[in-house]
Amino acid sequence: MAEKLLERKIATLFTRLDIDGNGLLDQADLGRWADKLLASRNLDAEGEKQLRARLDFLWTAFFAPADTDNSGSVNVAKMTTYLKGMVADESKRQDLRSLLPQIFDAIDSDKSGSLNKEKFIKFFKAMNVNDEALANKVFESINSNGNGSVSRDEFSEFGKSFFTCAENEPASLLFGPLVN
């Protein structure tokens, strides 16, 4: 049961990042995600460059290694195999957790060090999750101190359990509703 849930979580992450919906995740998808994140923000050229660099890092560090045939893309099966191996190994799980601050930084476009509800809803929408009520629910779950904003630490701490939590725990919704 836990293995199937992990596979659904990986498939959810894959689906959210496969922006063009072609069933393959490649670096261009992360570029398209950057475009979506940038569409609703007023970043200067340097801010845009930093966002794209963060997403290029995500590709290089976390998704390209799953590209075992060097095709420049991964399908959900390759990504599942790769990420299941990372989740099963504590030292690699730490590497996977280091992805969370990078995602936070990509969302925190104005570099304020915090996310408000508006930024978080835009994060969901950039992943083609248009359920604002769900985005608000997840935001409130992350906002552990109840101050109305989510810090980098709160986001990272919450996200650490995405791959290992039960389906009914709020962290399982970090990337929107789980796909079947």
Buried (B, 14 or more C-beta within 10 A) or exposed (E): EEEEBBBBBBBBBBBBBBBEEEEBBBBBBBBBBBBBBBEEBEBEEEBBEBBBEBBBBBBEBBBBBBBEEEEEBBBBEBBBEBBBEBBEEEEBBEEBBEBBBBBBBBBBBEEEEBBEBEBBBBBBBBBBBEBBEBBBEBBBBBBEEEEEBBBBEBBBBBBBBBBBBEEEEBBBBBBBEBBE
